[in-house]
């Protein structure tokens, strides 16, 4: 999965761009990469799901967990999606879109 995650930093925000499927098998790798990048001088995290086709329950749990960790550290989190993302409905069903800001990439 490491080839399917790219973690970059844009000023004071970490951007984690994911590709493919986000499932139980890749959660430890994604979490490790993201947490390594989240230093105290970072204001927040953007998880880019534009190129993600599928997210299982472990992936949803990971996103909620990251949001809780960031909130505890007074840091923010947002998710970006493509306009026709198959993941959008899942975020609505799980109320993740109520807990985390979801923005559309054009």
PyMOL commands that set and color helices and strands:
alter all, ss='L'
color gray80, all
select helices_A, chain A and resi 2-4+24-37+57-72+88-93+96-99
alter helices_A, ss='H'
color red, helices_A
select strands_A, chain A and resi 5-10+13-22+44-55+76-82+101-105
alter strands_A, ss='S'
color yellow, strands_A
deselect
rebuild
show_as cartoon
